[in-house]
């Protein structure tokens, strides 16, 4: 057994795991994080996407032991404490960016990762950025729309951590943030 | 699908890793980013007794300026390679080819050295290594040795690495004055190359001085298109000269046929993609 320590959606977990345990199975079966699903189990579909150290990974293709010491964010950690949806979740809801919904947790996490790197993507960049996520209902039109809507909402917010607590001052910081991000890129 | 049981070691230095590998014996496997190995473990195509995870060896990550070359740590992820300002400046071919590998998630985990050590003939990095004449720094119980790309790829999924050796870093020569391009043909996003062509070309005015062309997935290892290189050396930088040179792209290759393409189609693709890759690398306008 390997001793691992993970922070998952803000909570620290110390566990002994069999080295062959995949991260997705550890999340679902040991930590109860069943919002992250197993789709293809072959590294193709992206349904199991989570953020590890802030970057999207396919959790069916990471050993739990490899994730030792890392911070993991799953789709269950996106909403605010008051239940308010993350802008990407809200946009997927508003645009009906899903049919069966099985790809949605991974799609949303991949979109969160993409927008963190590229806050103002073109439609092509969204499609390219989500190439690791398959929707077999073929709902891509609405998915691209949702990601663009979420990007617009997020650009209007202050580029600060979501849990910063205080609300941005309307207008000033909100309107200057995209330019600041442009410079940062 | 769950991998078979294995022992797990997570060394924190190259020396520790080499020692752990020696102790674990021939059935051990080295884990880099795991984006090829973990699928093989899941499908039980690989059933190692011990997995040596290099994820904790921080010395093997990152890019260093090494004078005439860049030294890319074997554990540097694809994503970090793409973002690295030195790689972007001195090895744009590496950036361009790496951007075509799989998808964002895989590029966040998958490593530059892992892809090369895996020696998949359909992988994009091996042909780029050949075209740029990279040098592989390898460490084993007997110390360190360097192997040029031309001798590193031995057969399907087989490299010059002995079972007790680890690929530590790869030196990528800076090629001032060369133009480069990677041309990849696949049918769907994130798929492996059906055929790929890595081209590095040095022009002198209206003449092609030198060209190095390497092909992805045209045999059990990546292979240099020597016939094309010969034909291009000293040739005028024109569409006509290029077309006749590129027609020799499949000389000396041994492409297989599979569900994606017959061997004949792969041979045809090699000529078309070579023409496109060299045209882009050398700035030769093409009609179609």
Contacts between the chains, C-beta under 8 A, distances in Angstrom:
chain1	res1	chain2	res2	distance
A	2	B	8	5.6
A	2	B	10	8.0
A	18	B	5	7.1
A	19	B	5	7.9
A	19	B	6	6.1
A	19	B	7	7.1
A	19	B	8	3.4
A	19	B	51	6.8
A	20	B	2	6.4
A	20	B	3	4.3
A	20	B	4	7.0
A	20	B	5	5.8
A	20	B	6	6.1
A	20	B	41	7.3
A	22	B	2	7.3
A	22	B	3	7.9
A	22	B	38	7.6
A	22	B	42	7.6
A	25	B	2	7.4
A	41	B	1	5.3
A	41	B	42	6.8
A	42	B	39	6.3
A	42	B	42	7.7
A	43	B	35	6.9
A	43	B	38	7.6
A	43	B	39	5.3
A	43	B	106	6.9
A	44	B	190	7.5
A	46	B	103	7.3
A	46	B	105	6.3
A	49	B	105	5.8
A	52	B	108	7.7
A	55	B	79	7.0
A	55	B	108	4.3
A	56	B	104	5.8
A	56	B	105	4.8
A	56	B	108	6.1
A	57	B	105	5.3
A	57	B	108	5.4
A	57	B	109	5.3
A	58	B	105	4.7
A	58	B	106	7.0
A	58	B	109	7.8
A	60	B	42	7.8
A	61	B	34	6.3
A	61	B	35	6.0
A	61	B	38	4.8
A	61	B	39	6.6
A	61	B	106	7.6
A	61	B	109	7.0
A	62	B	34	6.6
A	62	B	38	7.3
A	62	B	109	6.5
A	63	B	8	7.8
A	63	B	31	7.7
A	63	B	34	6.7
A	63	B	38	6.8
A	63	B	51	7.9
A	63	B	53	7.5
A	65	B	8	5.6
A	65	B	10	7.1
A	65	B	53	6.9
A	66	B	31	7.5
A	66	B	34	6.5
A	66	B	53	6.2
A	66	B	55	5.5
A	68	B	10	7.6
A	110	B	104	6.9
A	110	B	105	6.9
A	113	B	104	6.7
A	114	B	104	7.0
A	128	B	189	7.7
A	129	B	104	6.2
A	131	B	103	4.8
A	131	B	104	7.6
A	131	B	189	3.8
A	131	B	190	5.0
A	132	B	102	7.0
A	132	B	103	2.8
A	132	B	104	5.7
A	132	B	105	4.7
A	132	B	106	6.6
A	132	B	190	5.9
A	133	B	103	7.9
